[in-house]
Amino acid sequence: MTSWFPRFGRNEVNQRLSGAHQVAELDGVLFWSAALLLLFGLVMVYSSSIAVAEGSRMTAHQPHFYLIRHAIFMVLALVAGAIAFQIPMRTWQSWAPYLFLVALLLLVAVLIPHVGREVNGARRWIPIGFINLQPSELMKLFVALYAADYTARKLPLMKSFRHAFAPMAITILLVGFLLLREPDFGAFVVICCIAFGVLFLGGLNARIFALLTVVAIIGFVLLIWLSPYRRDRLFNFVDPWKDPLGSGYQLSHALIAFGRGEWFGVGLGASVEKLFYLPEAHTDFLLAVIAEELGFIGVVCVIVLFGFLVHRAFAIAKRAHTLEKHFAGLVAQGIGLWMGVQSFINMGVNMGLLPTKGLTLPLMSYGGSGIVANCLALAVLLRIDWENRQMARGTALSTFDTAPVGRHRTQRHPGGD
């Protein structure tokens, strides 16, 4: 008779089943980093906007105007994110080209008179009721999906200039042309980083990428040099104190806010710069108000939370590639690049390390389209992580079911039976 003797008891079985159950949970670091950034942003948007809202006729002198709208945007964004989380990644991949086309059509629509809304010389918004849709924010997410789908389909051809690089370059140049017509140079920079970053991480030839980098630098320099207002911004960034009451006004007051904050800040709600001195305090220059009210410690907390978020995005991407889910892995990398690059540029602008650009701080700054797009992206990222864990859980259970048979059988005695 053949005997079977599994080498593990009830305790080990329970441990393995418990481990399989834990695999099904979401990434806690990613979830709580994003949640803290959203909640922190809500508090700071209120703190930085209360004086402006109370003193403006456009807000009917309501001090809670921006707080209420931002809270509504957050609720809409969380609902949209909850819905997006239910969509499998294979569905996102099948939708990717169509979503990209929709975003492209919206970029065209925003340039049409009486369709797009112009604010401060820029036409970037499409009014929809009480919401102003900003197509460039949606394009950041959809270009990450499209670039990931494109790269996943062309993995065997990624060394080819004609088959891999050229079609994507032409597509992004078209997007760039539309964005520069608005103009929205900052969004163009972020979208380029997402698209070509995904191509590079997907295996694009290193020489082609190096050539692209050189061409991109030359192109950006020409775009800045040939545009008087961009050229002025560059010179003002080098020395904002040369014209502190004119072209260097915004940056000089942001630097004053950082200087006043010192280590621990002047206290929540006690900022002076937000009192009609620092323009766009609740949008592009939210970090300057954080620095003034909460000091160096507050700024470091924001940087650390974004660091955790970007790190987890790339860790999730690595796990997806290990499981041979290349589209999902590339999407996660694209989202990580988006959050990392945009937050870095915004922080650099606030600190005077980069020229002034109209880019918000992801998950924190006031703006409906930005918050919705950010939450959609994080929902997709959490979905990738969830699918990774489900696949790993299935593997663990499969190993549990088969291990006693495959590895713990006793040897038959010679002449057995």
C-alpha positions in Angstrom: 0.0 0.0 0.0 1.2 3.5 -0.8 1.2 6.0 2.2 0.9 9.7 2.0 2.3 11.9 4.8 1.9 15.7 4.5 4.7 17.4 6.4 2.6 20.3 7.8 0.0 20.4 10.5 -3.1 22.5 11.3 -1.1 25.6 12.4 0.8 25.8 9.2 -2.4 25.4 7.2 -3.9 28.3 9.1 -0.8 30.4 8.6 -0.8 29.8 4.8 -4.5 30.5 4.5 -4.1 33.7 6.6 -1.2 34.8 4.3 -3.4 34.2 1.2 -6.2 36.4 2.8 -3.7 39.2 3.5 -2.6 39.2 -0.1 -6.1 40.3 -1.2 -5.8 43.6 0.7 -4.9 46.9 -1.0 -1.6 48.7 -0.6 -2.0 50.6 2.7 0.9 53.0 2.1 -0.4 54.1 -1.3 -4.0 54.4 0.0 -3.2 56.4 3.1 -0.6 58.6 1.4 -3.2 59.7 -1.1 -5.9 60.1 1.5 -3.7 62.3 3.7 -2.7 64.4 0.7 -6.4 64.9 -0.2 -7.4 65.8 3.4 -4.4 68.0 3.9 -5.1 69.8 0.6 -8.7 70.4 1.7 -7.6 72.1 4.9 -4.9 74.2 3.2 -7.2 75.2 0.3 -9.6 76.6 2.9 -6.8 78.3 4.8 -5.3 79.9 1.7 -8.6 81.0 0.1 -10.7 82.3 2.9 -9.5 85.9 2.7 -9.8 86.0 -1.1 -13.2 84.5 -1.1 -14.5 86.9 1.6 -13.2 89.9 -0.3 -14.4 89.0 -3.8 -17.7 89.9 -5.5 -17.4 86.9 -7.7 -17.8 84.6 -4.6 -20.6 86.8 -3.1 -18.2 87.5 -0.3 -18.7 84.0 1.1 -15.5 83.0 3.0 -16.3 79.2 2.6 -16.8 79.5 -1.2 -13.7 77.6 -2.3 -13.9 75.2 0.6 -17.4 74.1 -0.4 -16.6 73.8 -4.0 -13.4 71.9 -3.3 -15.2 69.5 -1.0 -17.8 68.9 -3.8 -15.1 68.2 -6.3 -13.5 65.8 -3.8 -16.8 63.9 -3.4 -17.3 63.7 -7.2 -13.7 62.6 -7.6 -14.0 59.9 -5.0 -17.2 58.6 -6.5 -15.6 58.6 -10.0 -12.6 56.8 -8.5 -14.8 54.2 -6.8 -16.4 53.5 -10.2 -13.1 53.4 -12.0 -11.7 50.9 -9.5 -14.4 48.4 -10.6 -13.2 48.4 -14.2 -10.7 45.6 -15.0 -7.4 46.5 -16.6 -8.2 44.5 -19.7 -11.2 46.8 -20.2 -9.0 49.9 -19.7 -6.6 48.6 -22.3 -9.4 48.1 -24.8 -10.7 51.6 -24.1 -7.3 53.3 -24.2 -7.2 54.4 -27.8 -10.8 55.7 -27.7 -10.3 57.6 -24.4 -7.2 59.2 -25.9 -9.2 60.3 -29.0 -11.9 61.8 -26.8 -9.3 63.8 -24.9 -7.8 64.9 -28.2 -11.2 66.1 -29.4 -11.7 68.0 -26.1 -8.4 69.8 -26.7 -9.7 70.9 -30.1 -13.0 71.9 -28.7 -11.5 74.1 -26.0 -9.9 76.3 -28.7 -13.2 77.0 -30.4 -14.7 80.4 -29.6 -17.8 80.4 -27.4 -16.9 76.8 -26.4 -13.7 77.2 -24.5 -13.5 79.7 -21.7 -10.6 82.2 -21.6 -9.1 83.2 -18.2 -6.1 85.5 -17.9 -5.2 85.1 -21.6 -5.4 81.3 -21.6 -8.2 79.2 -23.1 -8.0 76.0 -21.2 -11.5 75.3 -19.8 -14.9 74.2 -21.2 -17.8 75.4 -19.0 -20.2 72.6 -18.0 -22.7 74.0 -15.5 -20.9 75.1 -12.4 -17.8 73.0 -13.4 -15.1 74.1 -15.7 -13.7 71.0 -17.4 -9.9 71.2 -18.2 -9.2 68.7 -21.0 -5.4 68.8 -20.4 -5.9 67.2 -16.9 -7.8 64.3 -18.4 -5.2 64.0 -21.2 -2.5 63.2 -18.6 -4.4 60.1 -17.5 -5.5 59.0 -21.0 -2.0 59.5 -22.5 -0.7 57.2 -19.7 -3.2 54.6 -20.8 -2.6 55.1 -24.5 1.2 55.1 -24.2 1.1 51.9 -22.1 -1.3 50.2 -24.6 0.9 51.3 -27.5 4.1 50.1 -25.8 2.6 46.8 -24.7 1.5 46.0 -28.3 4.9 46.9 -29.8 7.2 45.3 -27.2 9.0 43.2 -29.9 9.5 46.4 -32.0 10.8 48.8 -29.3 14.3 49.0 -30.8 12.9 50.3 -34.1 12.8 54.1 -34.7 10.2 53.8 -37.4 7.8 51.4 -35.8 8.1 52.3 -32.1 9.2 55.9 -31.7 8.1 57.8 -34.7 4.3 57.1 -34.5 4.2 58.1 -30.8 6.3 61.2 -31.4 4.0 62.4 -34.1 1.0 61.9 -31.9 2.5 63.7 -28.9 3.6 66.6 -31.2 -0.1 66.9 -32.3 -1.1 67.0 -28.6 1.7 69.6 -28.0 0.5 71.8 -30.8 -3.0 71.9 -29.3 -1.7 72.6 -25.8 0.6 75.4 -26.9 -2.4 77.0 -28.7 -4.2 77.4 -25.3 -1.3 77.9 -24.2 -0.5 75.3 -21.5 3.2 74.7 -21.7 3.4 73.1 -18.2 0.8 70.4 -19.2 2.8 69.7 -22.4 6.0 69.1 -20.4 4.2 66.7 -18.1 2.5 64.8 -20.9 5.8 64.5 -22.8 7.4 63.0 -19.7 4.6 60.5 -19.3 4.5 59.4 -22.9 8.2 59.1 -23.6 8.9 57.9 -20.1 6.6 54.9 -20.6 8.2 54.3 -24.0 11.7 54.3 -22.4 10.6 52.0 -19.5 9.0 49.7 -22.1 12.3 49.1 -23.8 12.8 52.0 -26.2 16.3 52.0 -27.7 18.6 54.0 -25.4 20.2 55.9 -28.3 16.8 56.9 -29.6 15.9 58.1 -26.1 19.1 60.1 -25.8 18.5 61.7 -29.2 14.9 62.5 -28.1 16.2 64.1 -24.9 18.6 66.4 -26.8 15.9 67.3 -29.3 13.4 68.0 -26.5 15.8 70.3 -24.7 16.5 72.2 -27.8 12.8 72.4 -28.6 11.9 73.6 -25.1 14.6 76.2 -25.3 13.3 77.5 -28.6 9.7 77.6 -27.3 10.8 79.7 -24.4 13.1 82.0 -26.4 10.6 82.6 -29.1 7.8 83.5 -26.7 8.3 86.9 -25.0 6.2 86.0 -21.9 8.0 82.7 -21.4 11.4 84.4 -21.8 10.4 87.0 -19.2 9.4 84.2 -16.8 12.8 82.6 -17.3 14.7 85.8 -16.6 12.5 86.6 -13.6 13.1 83.1 -12.2 16.9 83.8 -12.3 16.4 87.1 -10.4 12.9 87.8 -9.1 14.1 90.7 -7.0 15.1 92.6 -10.2 11.4 93.6 -10.6 9.7 92.5 -7.4 6.6 94.7 -8.0 6.2 93.7 -11.7 7.2 90.4 -13.5 8.9 89.0 -10.4 6.0 89.8 -8.0 4.5 86.3 -7.7 7.8 84.4 -7.1 9.2 87.1 -4.8 6.1 86.8 -2.5 6.3 83.0 -2.6 9.9 83.2 -1.4 8.9 85.6 1.3 6.3 83.1 2.4 9.0 80.4 2.6 11.2 82.7 4.6 8.6 83.7 7.1 7.7 80.0 7.8 11.2 79.0 9.1 11.1 75.7 10.9 7.6 75.3 12.3 5.7 78.1 10.5 3.6 81.0 11.8 0.6 78.8 12.6 -2.3 77.3 10.6 -4.4 80.2 9.3 -1.9 82.9 10.2 -0.3 83.4 6.8 0.1 87.1 5.7 1.0 86.3 2.1 -2.4 84.8 1.4 -4.0 88.2 2.2 -4.1 89.4 -1.4 -0.3 89.5 -1.7 0.4 86.1 -3.2 -1.6 85.4 -6.4 -3.1 81.9 -6.9 -2.3 81.0 -3.3 -5.0 78.2 -3.3 -4.0 76.8 -6.7 -0.4 77.0 -8.1 1.2 78.4 -5.0 -0.5 76.3 -2.3 2.9 75.0 -1.1 4.1 78.5 -0.4 1.2 79.0 2.1 2.0 75.6 3.6 5.6 76.7 4.1 4.5 79.9 5.7 1.9 78.5 8.0 3.5 75.1 8.8 7.2 75.8 8.1 9.9 73.5 6.9 8.3 70.5 8.8 5.0 71.0 6.8 6.8 71.1 3.5 8.8 68.0 4.3 5.6 66.1 5.3 4.2 66.9 1.8 7.4 65.8 0.1 7.5 62.5 2.1 3.9 61.7 1.3 4.5 62.3 -2.5 7.6 60.2 -2.2 5.7 57.3 -0.7 3.0 57.6 -3.4 5.5 57.6 -6.3 7.5 54.7 -4.7 4.5 52.6 -4.3 3.4 53.3 -7.9 6.7 51.9 -9.2 6.6 49.0 -6.8 3.2 48.0 -8.0 4.4 48.4 -11.6 7.4 46.1 -10.9 5.0 43.5 -9.4 2.8 43.7 -12.5 5.7 43.2 -14.8 6.8 40.2 -12.7 3.4 38.7 -13.2 3.7 39.4 -17.0 1.0 42.0 -16.9 2.9 44.5 -19.0 0.1 46.9 -19.8 -0.8 47.3 -16.2 2.8 47.7 -15.2 3.4 50.4 -17.8 0.2 52.3 -16.7 1.4 52.2 -13.1 4.8 53.6 -14.2 3.0 56.3 -16.2 0.9 57.4 -13.3 4.0 57.4 -11.0 5.8 59.6 -13.5 2.9 61.9 -13.7 2.6 62.4 -10.0 6.3 62.6 -9.5 7.1 65.0 -12.3 4.1 67.4 -11.7 4.6 67.6 -8.0 8.4 68.2 -8.5 7.7 71.0 -11.0 5.1 72.6 -8.7 7.4 72.4 -5.7 10.4 73.7 -7.7 8.3 76.7 -8.9 7.2 77.5 -5.4 10.7 77.4 -4.1 12.2 79.4 -6.9 14.1 76.4 -8.3 12.2 76.3 -11.6 10.6 79.0 -13.8 7.0 79.8 -13.0 4.5 77.4 -14.7 0.8 77.0 -14.3 0.8 73.6 -12.8 -1.1 72.6 -9.6 0.1 70.4 -6.8 -1.6 67.0 -7.5 -4.3 65.9 -5.0 -3.9 69.1 -3.0 -4.5 72.3 -5.1 -7.9 73.7 -5.8 -9.4 72.6 -9.1 -12.2 70.2 -10.1 -10.6 68.7 -13.2 -7.3 68.1 -11.5 -8.8 66.4 -8.4 -11.0 64.2 -10.5 -8.2 63.2 -12.9 -5.9 62.5 -9.9 -8.4 60.3 -8.1 -9.2 58.4 -11.3 -5.5 57.7 -11.8 -5.1 56.5 -8.2 -8.2 54.3 -8.6 -6.6 52.7 -11.7 -3.3 52.3 -9.7 -5.2 50.6 -6.8 -7.0 48.4 -9.3 -3.6 47.3 -10.7 -2.4 46.5 -7.2 -5.6 44.6 -6.4 -5.3 42.5 -9.5 -1.7 41.8 -8.7 -2.7 40.6 -5.3 -5.6 38.5 -6.6 -3.2 36.8 -9.0 -0.7 36.3 -6.2 -3.4 34.9 -4.0 -4.5 32.5 -6.7 -0.9 31.3 -7.0 -0.6 30.9 -3.3 -3.8 28.9 -3.0 -2.8 26.8 -6.0 0.6 26.1 -4.4 -1.2 25.2 -1.1 -3.5 22.7 -3.0 -0.7 21.0 -4.9 2.3 21.1 -2.6 1.4 18.0 -0.5 1.0 16.0 -3.7 4.0 17.3 -5.5 6.6 17.7 -2.8 5.6 15.7 0.3 4.9 12.2 -0.9 6.7 9.4 0.8 8.9 7.1 -1.3 7.4 3.8 -2.2 9.2 0.8 -0.7 10.9 -1.4 -3.2 8.5 -4.0 -4.4 5.7 -2.0 -2.9 2.0 -2.9 -3.3 
